[in-house]
Amino acid sequence: MKAAEHGHVSVVAWLYFHNGQSDAVQAMLIAARSGQLAVVKWLYQNARELSGDDRAYNLHAAVQLAATQGLTRIVVWLLKRPQGIDQNRHNKRRRSDINRGQSKRAKWSEDAFATMSECEAVAAAAVEAAGKPPSIKNLPEVRVLSLRAVIPNYRAQKTLWDQVLVFSRARGLDIAGPCLTIYYDQGYKEKDVDAEVCLPIAKDATVDETAASTSSISVRTLPAVPRAASLVHLGSYDALNPCYLKLYEWVDKEGLRPNAPVREVYLRMNIEDVSEKSFVTEIQQPVG
């Protein structure tokens, strides 16, 4: 599965033909989640588990995983396959499933397209908001899996995300919104950053809180924020500092005062974009 995650198509192919074929669907999901389009294409074209009448239902989860990671290129590629989850086949198969009483299967297929539409809408809105002046907004409460720690620097939060994502995927928990990080320090720090990564989950999602606490992961609800100063940034995380400066200058000018830790919300990120130029990040500073 590491081969699928890191995009080693030749290794995936060798393992598929020499080490049993039962893991093809899982490999597809890992490749879709990790942005490895070449692996997704190879498995789609060669894996027998991803063919036949159930193709759409074996692929819908890959579409959803790619969508939640902002990997629109993979989502679009899968949805446009002539024998995959294209719109015409989707509608025909969905009607057939409903007529045969297969409502659950019909919903799975519908969810794939709903996720695609939501992903495109969020990405489009995020890009449009980038570059606009700061504004005040209210933040709804959100239930999250979170992990807080003091890390060497801001980039080191990846180690926290890895732990939270492993926990959520092992339990089949869907990501219910843009991921975010809460920073508890007052101001920028070169090292020893107090950060909490938060992965949104459904309000009614069932989580074994004992298992979570054993992993140092919290299951909690971030409270609603009636007023937060917001600024959206398009581009690399390394260029966020000027945006923070702009936001806090605006907050001071408006006679507002920060009254809770700042949040970074990752509206759009694509691991295929090593330059991070297409990334969209929202800074949310609760104020009073």
C-alpha positions in Angstrom: 0.0 0.0 0.0 3.0 2.3 0.4 3.6 1.9 -3.3 0.1 3.3 -4.0 0.6 6.1 -1.6 3.9 7.2 -3.1 2.9 6.8 -6.8 5.1 3.8 -7.7 3.0 2.4 -10.5 5.4 -0.4 -11.5 5.5 -1.7 -7.9 1.7 -1.5 -7.7 1.4 -3.5 -10.9 3.9 -6.1 -9.8 2.2 -6.6 -6.4 -1.2 -6.8 -8.1 -0.2 -9.6 -10.4 2.2 -11.5 -8.0 0.9 -10.9 -4.6 -2.9 -11.5 -4.9 -5.5 -9.1 -6.2 -7.7 -8.6 -3.2 -6.2 -5.3 -2.2 -6.9 -3.4 -5.4 -9.9 -1.4 -4.1 -7.9 -0.4 -1.0 -4.9 0.6 -3.1 -7.3 2.7 -5.3 -8.5 4.5 -2.1 -5.0 5.2 -0.9 -3.9 6.5 -4.3 -6.9 8.7 -4.5 -6.4 10.1 -1.0 -2.7 10.7 -1.7 -3.2 12.4 -5.1 -1.5 9.7 -7.1 -3.4 10.0 -10.4 -1.1 7.6 -12.3 -1.8 4.8 -9.8 -5.5 5.6 -9.9 -5.5 5.3 -13.7 -3.5 2.0 -13.8 -5.8 0.4 -11.2 -8.9 1.6 -13.0 -7.7 0.2 -16.3 -6.3 -3.1 -15.1 -7.8 -4.2 -11.8 -10.7 -6.7 -12.3 -12.2 -5.7 -8.9 -12.8 -2.3 -10.3 -14.7 -3.5 -13.4 -18.2 -4.8 -14.1 -21.6 -3.6 -12.9 -20.3 -2.6 -9.5 -17.5 -0.3 -10.8 -19.3 2.9 -9.8 -19.9 1.7 -6.3 -16.3 0.6 -5.9 -15.1 4.0 -7.1 -17.4 6.3 -5.2 -15.3 6.2 -2.1 -12.2 7.1 -4.1 -14.1 10.1 -5.4 -15.1 11.2 -1.9 -11.6 10.8 -0.5 -10.0 12.8 -3.3 -12.7 15.5 -3.0 -12.1 16.0 0.7 -8.4 16.4 0.1 -9.1 19.0 -2.6 -7.7 16.7 -5.4 -10.1 17.9 -8.1 -8.0 16.5 -10.9 -8.5 12.9 -9.6 -12.2 13.5 -8.9 -12.8 14.9 -12.4 -10.8 12.1 -14.0 -12.8 9.4 -12.3 -16.2 11.0 -12.9 -15.5 11.4 -16.6 -14.6 7.7 -17.3 -16.8 6.3 -20.0 -17.3 3.1 -17.9 -17.0 4.8 -14.5 -19.2 7.2 -12.6 -20.1 9.5 -15.5 -23.4 11.4 -15.2 -25.5 9.4 -17.7 -24.5 6.0 -16.4 -25.0 7.3 -12.9 -28.6 8.4 -13.6 -29.4 5.2 -15.4 -28.0 2.9 -12.7 -29.5 5.0 -9.9 -33.0 4.7 -11.4 -32.4 1.0 -11.8 -31.3 0.6 -8.2 -34.3 2.5 -6.9 -36.7 0.4 -9.0 -35.1 -2.8 -7.6 -35.3 -1.5 -4.0 -31.6 -0.9 -3.8 -32.0 2.5 -2.2 -28.7 2.3 -0.2 -26.7 1.7 -3.4 -28.5 4.5 -5.2 -27.5 6.8 -2.3 -23.9 5.8 -2.5 -23.8 6.8 -6.2 -25.7 10.1 -5.5 -23.2 10.9 -2.7 -20.3 10.7 -5.1 -21.8 13.4 -7.3 -22.9 15.5 -4.3 -19.3 15.4 -3.0 -17.9 16.4 -6.4 -20.3 19.4 -6.6 -19.5 20.5 -3.0 -15.8 20.2 -3.6 -16.0 22.3 -6.7 -18.2 24.9 -5.0 -15.9 25.2 -2.0 -12.8 25.5 -4.1 -14.4 28.1 -6.4 -15.7 30.2 -3.5 -12.3 30.0 -1.7 -10.4 31.3 -4.8 -13.0 34.1 -5.3 -12.6 35.2 -1.6 -8.8 35.3 -1.8 -7.4 38.8 -2.0 -10.5 40.5 -0.7 -10.3 42.9 2.3 -10.7 41.5 5.9 -14.3 41.1 7.1 -16.3 40.0 10.1 -18.1 36.7 10.1 -19.7 34.3 12.5 -18.3 30.8 12.9 -20.7 27.9 13.5 -19.8 25.2 16.1 -18.1 22.2 14.6 -17.4 18.7 16.0 -13.8 17.6 15.5 -11.2 15.0 16.2 -8.3 17.0 17.5 -4.7 16.6 18.7 -2.8 19.3 20.5 0.9 19.4 21.1 4.0 21.7 21.2 5.8 21.1 17.9 9.2 22.3 16.7 7.8 24.6 14.0 4.6 25.3 12.0 5.4 22.7 9.2 5.9 20.0 11.9 2.1 19.8 12.4 2.1 17.2 9.6 3.0 14.6 12.3 -0.2 15.5 14.2 -2.3 15.3 11.1 -0.9 11.9 10.3 -2.0 10.6 13.7 -5.5 12.0 13.4 -6.0 10.8 9.8 -4.8 7.3 10.7 -7.3 7.2 13.6 -10.2 8.5 11.5 -9.6 6.3 8.5 -9.3 3.2 10.6 -12.8 3.8 12.0 -14.4 4.9 8.7 -15.0 8.5 9.8 -15.7 10.9 7.0 -14.2 14.4 6.9 -17.2 16.7 7.3 -15.6 20.0 6.3 -12.3 21.9 5.8 -9.6 20.9 8.3 -8.1 23.6 10.5 -5.4 24.3 13.0 -5.8 26.4 16.2 -2.6 28.2 17.4 -2.5 29.0 21.1 0.6 31.2 21.1 0.3 34.9 21.1 2.1 35.9 17.9 4.5 34.2 15.6 7.1 31.8 17.0 10.2 30.4 15.3 10.0 27.2 17.5 8.0 25.4 20.1 4.6 26.1 18.5 1.5 25.2 20.6 -0.9 23.9 17.9 -4.1 21.8 17.8 -5.0 20.2 14.5 -8.8 19.7 14.1 -10.5 17.3 11.6 -14.3 18.0 11.3 -16.6 15.0 11.6 -20.4 14.7 11.5 -22.3 15.7 14.7 -23.8 12.2 14.9 -20.7 10.2 14.0 -20.0 7.4 16.5 -16.5 7.6 17.9 -14.9 5.3 20.6 -13.8 8.1 22.9 -11.8 5.6 25.0 -9.8 4.6 22.0 -9.4 8.2 21.1 -8.1 9.2 24.5 -5.6 6.3 24.4 -4.3 7.9 21.2 -4.2 11.3 22.8 -6.9 12.4 20.4 -9.8 14.5 21.6 -13.4 14.3 20.4 -14.9 17.7 21.1 -17.1 20.5 19.7 -15.5 23.8 18.9 -17.9 26.4 20.1 -19.6 28.8 17.8 -17.9 32.2 17.5 -20.2 35.2 17.1 -17.6 37.5 15.6 -14.3 36.6 13.9 -12.1 38.7 11.7 -11.4 36.8 8.5 -8.9 37.0 5.7 -8.4 34.5 2.9 -5.0 33.9 1.4 -4.2 32.3 -2.0 -0.7 30.8 -2.2 2.0 29.1 -0.2 1.9 28.7 3.6 5.3 30.3 3.7 3.6 33.6 2.5 1.0 33.7 5.3 2.9 36.1 7.6 2.0 39.2 5.6 -1.7 38.1 5.7 -1.5 37.8 9.4 0.0 41.3 9.6 -2.7 42.7 7.4 -5.5 41.1 9.4 -4.2 42.3 12.8 -3.6 45.8 11.5 -7.2 45.9 10.3 -8.5 44.5 13.6 -6.6 47.2 15.5 -7.9 49.9 13.1 -11.5 48.7 13.7 -11.1 49.0 17.4 -11.4 45.2 17.9 -9.5 42.9 20.2 -8.6 39.2 19.8 -10.4 37.2 22.5 -9.6 33.6 21.6 -6.8 31.6 19.8 -6.5 32.2 16.0 -7.5 29.5 13.5 -6.1 28.6 10.2 -8.7 26.9 7.9 -7.4 25.0 4.9 -10.1 25.6 2.3 -8.1 24.2 -0.6 -4.9 22.2 -0.7 -3.5 19.9 -3.4 -0.5 17.7 -2.7 0.2 17.6 -6.4 1.0 21.3 -6.2 4.4 21.3 -4.6 4.7 25.1 -5.1 1.5 25.5 -3.0 0.4 28.4 -5.3 -3.1 27.0 -5.6 -3.6 26.6 -1.9 -6.3 28.6 -0.2 -6.1 29.3 3.5 -8.5 31.4 5.7 -7.2 33.1 8.9 -10.0 33.4 11.5 -9.3 35.5 14.5 -12.2 35.6 17.1 -12.7 39.2 18.3 -14.7 41.2 20.8 
